[in-house]
């Protein structure tokens, strides 16, 4: 037992300096690439702010009608369009219209960034199994690491505001489109690929005309998951000043306001249900 105690004592007093290494890494990035992060922060902040300002410039009732009409044109469902209209009226009635627009802006850019980054990586990984074996542990780490941990380096590099919230959201969510795109492309029936090759399709034609159309349901499922996971980061992002619907939730927690916390949380649920119903693939919606 004494030997085990000594061994335990030695192990605990000779810890691997992961904390020191992480601080050194962040300091190195900050000292050498701060100009790049300043530019990126300015561009993303401008895009988020401009989009939110444009949405806020439109009268709420008119914007609700526009969203409802777009929903009908997109899904060809009067019942879903009516649901969007009534649900958004409820959000407006509860006084969370402007935070909802801020949240929508954040979700739009987070979703676009995740799909633009994740889909090409997923396609490349499906075509190169070695690449997937390399990035798989990284994807696991990105999805299992507590989301609060993302806020620390993004806060150091980008400061307070909606930009670190956006970056943290993208880092947390981007593994989802990578994985689902990889699954979709990998599971394309071999017969379809052989038929394309038999007709003399080039690798590019095979990708765009055979593989991506066959994998599209899985890729669209990834899009829905990206939207939902981005919305799940709303409250976390509010901790670094991202605003949106997460801000009243955080304020309610800090001041123990049960009513405000419930209504703001309900507004998040309403937006989540609407986005899920609108962007869910047609076969799943029926």
C-alpha positions as CSV (number, residue, x, y, z in Angstrom):
1,X,0.0,0.0,0.0
2,X,2.9,2.3,0.8
3,X,4.3,1.7,-2.7
4,X,0.9,2.6,-4.3
5,X,0.7,5.7,-2.2
6,X,4.1,6.8,-3.2
7,X,3.3,6.1,-6.9
8,X,0.1,8.1,-6.7
9,X,2.0,10.9,-5.0
10,X,4.6,10.9,-7.7
11,X,1.9,10.9,-10.5
12,X,-0.1,13.8,-9.0
13,X,3.1,15.9,-8.5
14,X,4.4,15.3,-12.0
15,X,1.3,16.3,-13.9
16,X,1.5,16.9,-17.7
17,X,1.4,20.7,-18.1
18,X,-1.6,20.8,-20.5
19,X,-2.8,24.1,-18.9
20,X,0.6,25.7,-19.6
21,X,0.6,24.4,-23.2
22,X,-2.9,25.7,-23.9
23,X,-2.1,29.1,-22.5
24,X,1.1,29.2,-24.6
25,X,-0.8,28.2,-27.7
26,X,-3.5,30.9,-27.2
27,X,-0.9,33.5,-26.5
28,X,1.1,32.5,-29.5
29,X,-2.0,32.8,-31.7
30,X,-3.0,36.1,-30.2
31,X,0.4,37.6,-30.5
32,X,1.0,36.5,-34.1
33,X,-2.4,36.6,-35.7
34,X,-4.3,39.3,-33.8
35,X,-4.6,41.4,-36.9
36,X,-6.3,38.6,-38.7
37,X,-8.8,38.1,-35.8
38,X,-9.5,41.8,-35.7
39,X,-10.4,41.8,-39.4
40,X,-12.5,38.7,-39.1
41,X,-14.2,40.0,-36.0
42,X,-15.0,43.3,-37.8
43,X,-16.4,41.5,-40.9
44,X,-18.5,39.1,-39.0
45,X,-19.7,41.8,-36.6
46,X,-20.7,44.0,-39.6
47,X,-22.6,41.1,-41.3
48,X,-24.4,40.1,-38.1
49,X,-25.2,43.7,-37.2
50,X,-26.4,44.7,-40.7
51,X,-28.6,41.6,-41.1
52,X,-30.2,42.3,-37.7
53,X,-30.7,46.0,-38.5
54,X,-32.3,45.2,-41.8
55,X,-34.7,42.7,-40.2
56,X,-35.5,45.2,-37.4
57,X,-36.2,48.0,-40.0
58,X,-39.2,46.0,-41.3
59,X,-42.4,46.4,-39.3
60,X,-42.9,43.3,-37.2
61,X,-46.3,42.4,-38.6
62,X,-45.2,42.8,-42.1
63,X,-42.1,40.6,-41.5
64,X,-44.3,38.0,-39.8
65,X,-46.5,37.9,-43.0
66,X,-43.4,37.6,-45.1
67,X,-42.1,34.7,-43.1
68,X,-45.5,33.0,-43.3
69,X,-45.7,33.5,-47.1
70,X,-42.2,32.2,-47.6
71,X,-43.0,29.2,-45.5
72,X,-46.0,28.4,-47.7
73,X,-44.0,28.8,-50.9
74,X,-41.2,26.6,-49.5
75,X,-43.3,23.8,-48.0
76,X,-46.7,24.2,-49.8
77,X,-48.6,23.9,-46.5
78,X,-51.2,26.3,-45.4
79,X,-51.3,24.7,-41.9
80,X,-47.5,25.2,-41.4
81,X,-47.7,28.8,-42.7
82,X,-50.5,29.5,-40.2
83,X,-48.4,27.9,-37.5
84,X,-45.5,30.2,-38.3
85,X,-47.9,33.2,-38.3
86,X,-49.5,32.4,-35.0
87,X,-46.2,31.4,-33.3
88,X,-44.4,34.6,-34.3
89,X,-47.3,36.7,-33.2
90,X,-47.0,35.0,-29.8
91,X,-43.3,35.9,-29.7
92,X,-44.1,39.5,-30.6
93,X,-46.9,39.5,-27.9
94,X,-44.4,38.4,-25.3
95,X,-42.0,41.2,-26.1
96,X,-39.1,39.1,-27.5
97,X,-39.3,40.1,-31.2
98,X,-36.0,42.0,-31.4
99,X,-34.0,39.3,-29.5
100,X,-35.6,36.7,-31.9
101,X,-34.3,38.6,-34.9
102,X,-30.9,38.7,-33.3
103,X,-31.0,35.0,-32.8
104,X,-32.2,34.3,-36.3
105,X,-29.3,36.4,-37.7
106,X,-26.8,34.3,-35.6
107,X,-28.4,31.0,-36.7
108,X,-28.3,32.1,-40.4
109,X,-24.6,32.8,-40.4
110,X,-23.7,29.8,-38.2
111,X,-25.7,27.5,-40.4
112,X,-24.1,28.9,-43.6
113,X,-20.6,28.7,-42.2
114,X,-21.1,25.1,-40.9
115,X,-22.5,23.8,-44.2
116,X,-19.8,25.6,-46.3
117,X,-17.1,24.1,-44.1
118,X,-18.6,20.8,-43.2
119,X,-20.0,19.5,-46.4
120,X,-16.8,19.7,-48.5
121,X,-14.8,18.1,-45.6
122,X,-17.4,15.3,-45.3
123,X,-17.2,14.6,-49.1
124,X,-13.4,14.6,-49.0
125,X,-13.4,12.2,-46.0
126,X,-15.8,9.8,-47.8
127,X,-13.5,9.6,-50.7
128,X,-10.4,9.3,-48.6
129,X,-10.9,6.9,-45.6
130,X,-7.5,7.8,-44.2
131,X,-8.6,11.4,-43.9
132,X,-11.7,10.4,-42.0
133,X,-9.6,8.3,-39.6
134,X,-7.4,11.3,-38.9
135,X,-10.2,13.9,-38.4
136,X,-12.6,11.5,-36.5
137,X,-10.8,12.0,-33.1
138,X,-10.9,15.8,-33.7
139,X,-14.6,15.7,-34.4
140,X,-15.2,13.6,-31.3
141,X,-13.2,16.2,-29.2
142,X,-15.1,19.1,-30.7
143,X,-18.5,17.6,-29.9
144,X,-17.7,16.2,-26.4
145,X,-15.7,19.2,-25.1
146,X,-17.9,21.3,-22.8
147,X,-19.3,24.2,-24.8
148,X,-18.2,26.7,-22.1
149,X,-14.6,25.8,-22.9
150,X,-15.0,27.2,-26.4
151,X,-16.0,30.6,-24.9
152,X,-12.6,31.1,-23.2
153,X,-10.3,31.2,-26.3
154,X,-12.9,33.0,-28.5
155,X,-13.4,35.6,-25.7
156,X,-9.6,36.2,-25.6
157,X,-9.3,36.4,-29.4
158,X,-12.5,38.3,-30.3
159,X,-13.6,40.0,-27.1
160,X,-17.2,40.4,-26.0
161,X,-20.0,40.5,-28.5
162,X,-21.9,38.4,-31.0
163,X,-18.7,37.3,-32.9
164,X,-17.3,35.0,-30.2
165,X,-20.8,33.5,-29.8
166,X,-20.9,32.8,-33.6
167,X,-17.4,31.3,-33.6
168,X,-18.2,29.1,-30.6
169,X,-21.4,27.9,-32.2
170,X,-19.6,27.0,-35.4
171,X,-16.9,25.1,-33.6
172,X,-19.4,23.1,-31.7
173,X,-21.8,22.4,-34.6
174,X,-19.5,21.9,-37.6
175,X,-18.8,18.2,-36.9
176,X,-22.4,17.4,-37.6
177,X,-22.5,18.2,-41.3
178,X,-19.1,16.6,-41.6
179,X,-20.3,13.3,-40.2
180,X,-23.7,13.3,-42.0
181,X,-22.2,14.2,-45.3
182,X,-19.6,11.5,-44.8
183,X,-22.3,9.0,-44.1
184,X,-24.4,10.1,-47.0
185,X,-21.6,9.9,-49.6
186,X,-20.2,6.7,-48.2
187,X,-23.6,5.0,-48.4
188,X,-24.3,5.8,-52.0
189,X,-25.3,2.5,-53.7
190,X,-22.4,1.0,-55.6
191,X,-24.7,0.3,-58.5
192,X,-25.3,4.0,-59.0
193,X,-21.6,4.7,-59.1
194,X,-20.9,1.8,-61.5
195,X,-23.6,3.0,-63.7
196,X,-22.1,6.5,-63.8
197,X,-18.7,5.1,-64.6
198,X,-20.2,3.0,-67.3
199,X,-21.6,6.1,-69.0
200,X,-18.2,7.7,-68.9
201,X,-18.8,10.2,-66.1
202,X,-15.7,12.0,-64.9
203,X,-15.0,12.1,-61.1
204,X,-16.5,15.6,-60.9
205,X,-19.6,14.6,-62.9
206,X,-19.9,11.5,-60.7
207,X,-19.8,13.7,-57.6
208,X,-22.3,16.3,-58.7
209,X,-24.7,14.1,-60.8
210,X,-24.7,10.8,-58.8
211,X,-23.2,11.0,-55.3
212,X,-24.5,14.3,-54.1
213,X,-28.1,13.8,-55.3
214,X,-28.2,10.3,-53.8
215,X,-26.8,11.6,-50.5
216,X,-29.0,14.8,-50.4
217,X,-31.5,13.4,-47.9
218,X,-28.7,12.8,-45.4
219,X,-27.1,16.2,-46.1
220,X,-30.4,17.9,-45.6
221,X,-30.9,16.0,-42.3
222,X,-27.5,17.5,-41.4
223,X,-28.8,20.9,-42.3
224,X,-31.7,20.5,-39.9
225,X,-29.4,19.3,-37.1
226,X,-27.1,22.2,-37.7
227,X,-30.0,24.7,-37.2
228,X,-31.2,22.9,-34.1
229,X,-27.7,22.7,-32.5
230,X,-27.0,26.3,-33.4
231,X,-30.2,27.3,-31.6
232,X,-29.1,25.2,-28.6
233,X,-26.1,27.4,-28.3
234,X,-28.2,30.6,-27.9
235,X,-28.0,30.7,-24.1
236,X,-24.3,29.8,-24.1
237,X,-23.5,32.5,-26.6
238,X,-25.3,35.1,-24.6
239,X,-22.7,34.7,-21.8
240,X,-20.2,36.4,-24.0
241,X,-22.5,39.2,-25.1
242,X,-24.1,37.6,-28.2
243,X,-27.5,39.0,-27.3
244,X,-30.6,37.3,-28.8
245,X,-33.1,35.1,-26.9
246,X,-30.3,33.8,-24.7
247,X,-29.8,37.2,-23.0
248,X,-33.2,37.4,-21.2
249,X,-32.7,33.7,-20.1
250,X,-29.3,34.6,-18.6
251,X,-30.7,37.7,-16.9
252,X,-33.6,35.7,-15.5
253,X,-31.1,33.2,-14.0
254,X,-29.0,35.9,-12.5
255,X,-32.0,37.7,-10.9
256,X,-34.1,34.5,-10.2
257,X,-37.0,35.9,-12.3
258,X,-39.1,32.7,-12.8
259,X,-41.7,34.4,-15.1
260,X,-39.2,36.1,-17.3
261,X,-37.1,32.9,-17.5
262,X,-40.1,30.8,-18.5
263,X,-41.4,33.1,-21.2
264,X,-38.0,33.7,-22.8
265,X,-37.3,30.0,-22.7
266,X,-40.7,29.4,-24.3
267,X,-39.8,31.8,-27.0
268,X,-36.7,29.8,-27.8
269,X,-38.8,26.6,-27.9
270,X,-41.2,28.3,-30.3
271,X,-38.4,29.3,-32.7
272,X,-36.9,25.8,-32.4
273,X,-40.2,24.2,-33.4
274,X,-40.7,26.5,-36.3
275,X,-37.3,26.0,-37.7
276,X,-37.5,22.3,-37.3
277,X,-40.9,22.1,-39.1
278,X,-39.8,24.4,-41.9
279,X,-36.5,22.9,-42.7
280,X,-37.3,19.3,-41.9
281,X,-37.0,17.1,-45.1
282,X,-40.4,16.6,-46.8
283,X,-40.6,12.8,-46.0
284,X,-40.0,13.4,-42.3
285,X,-42.6,16.3,-42.2
286,X,-45.4,14.1,-43.4
